Amino acid sequence: MEILKIYQILYQACPYIKFAHFTANQAIFEAFESEERVHVIDLDILQGYQWPAFMQALAARPGGAPFLRITGVGSSPECVRETGRCLTELAHSLHVPFEYHAVAEELEDLRPHMFNRRVGEALAVNSVNRLHRVPGKSIGPLLAMIRDQAPNIVTLVEQEASHNGPYFLGRFLEALHYYSAIFDSLDATFPPDSAQRAKVEQYIFAPEIRNIVACEGVERTERHERLEKWRKLMEGKGFKGVPLSSNAVTQSKILLGLYSCDGYRLTEDKGCLLLGWQDRAILAASAWRC
């Protein structure tokens, strides 16, 4: 619960996670236009923060909301089920026809039957800051399995950094510049000597940095790659890029306008959106289809 509270502090204080959620949601919403039965597979459901705004958008759709099914994937059975309970209550309050399916598995252990694919259902697969933790030998088969589900859209958001090199010095220098930019953005958000900031650094970012620079082999799970690498991986498995719409760009600009500091930067790269601090990109969002 303490970590969850700290995650909420970061969620509210900085636009990074909201940018990831809102950008992915917009792409999924547009892909589901006029569909009557829709299914979202969230490859890392966590507390489900991404989906209340999406449900509200569906509820406001002319003609009423479609039937929405969410498959939430996560490693903790209790957390995945509890998230489903909260989302079910929310959907009921919004009058969105809803069904939730919990899958408590690591991504490399997923199998097609776990998704319970149904005829006549539009499908979106969503991954926010998750695919980089899949072991290298498993990422290809996982993407191939997702492709074989014939999704209408795949949304992918990842840290825009190269933390997966074989040499310590390269990872150290990359992490130094990447997290320095993040900490600079925290400087503009939190007051000096902020206890909340100290907790965000200690419990959210410090474990990531430690894993990147101090761990090797299977122990190193924070294997961030740049957008160009993800592009090659996705295209190599038969996916084609879907340019993020002008609505997604406008929405992101509005989001950044809600923050008093002016250091956040939004850039476009071949139909993808990158959010950064000053001249350093932090997150990259992209959308794909078969």
Secondary structure, 3 states (H helix, E strand, C coil): CHHHHHHHHHHHHCCHHHHHHHHHHHHHHHHCCCCCEEEEEECCCCCCCCHHHHHHHHHCCCCCCCEEEEEEEECCHHHHHHHHHHHHHHHHHHCCCEEEEEEECCHHHCCHHHHCCCCCCEEEEEEECCHHHCCHHHHHHHHHHHHHCCCCEEEEEEECCCCCCCCHHHHHHHHHHHHHHHHHHHHCCCCCCCHHHHHHHHHHHHHHHHHHHHCCHHHCCCCCCCHHHHHHHHHHCCCEECCCCHHHHHHHHHHHHCCCCCCEEEEEECCEEEEEECCEEEEEEEEEEC
